[in-house]
């Protein structure tokens, strides 16, 4: 169970902070997958993400608390959040009485709960459907011929789906672009081609190969040109997490004047929970900004 305004040192994609009362349950989950759930009082999201537990350690300088370390590159937001119940039935069978009515108290209040494999698979299949890649492929070009000839979705094992890079890239792209309403966070432009396909791309702030995650907070919606510039250290975001920084010794002023939003501030997503992580922005400033281009030529 996790809520965005948690008072604990939680970062769902990196670490989960919990008390000793849940230690056995979390340790039993080491090497296994966990689903994140938002409690009713915190918001409407229900089940919203999945990640693999790598290890459990005592929380430094905090007696009686522990940290569940999340396996790198395992965290993934659901393409669509899964409601707590569908057609009046709870997604977690162990939270129901034999007649299907919800139980009161007890396990419902637990911040860490064991989830039967069937419930886990059901939630994953709704939040991250098997045919997500196909959905994205035909999203803006669903020609009748393609739909008529479409082959049945290949039934991949569930855990293979969660770890396949192409599938995760599609899930990440869909969530990041949607978070920014398909608008570039640096230029502010929302461009689409004649068929309605958005021009904006999803950029990892901290690349996966350098320890970055597929969390929405590690993403920015950027146009193709600005994505290229961001990855090559020509632009970044300042310590206030808003101001757009430019390597002006490498980028002509007339180019920047045409590409940046008026005021030079980053566009914020509608939901603050999807805003870029200050930790990842700092990593980009310190490791990418002004340092990556090398001798690569730039034709403006």
Helices and strands as residue ranges (DSSP letters): E 15-19, G 20-22, H 23-28, E 33-37, G 40-42, E 47-58, E 65-70, E 76-82, E 85-86, E 89-90, G 93-95, G 106-109, H 117-127, H 132-137, H 144-149, H 158-163, H 165-179, E 201-204, G 208-210, G 216-218, E 219-222, H 224-231, E 235-237, E 244-246, H 253-259, G 272-274, H 278-287
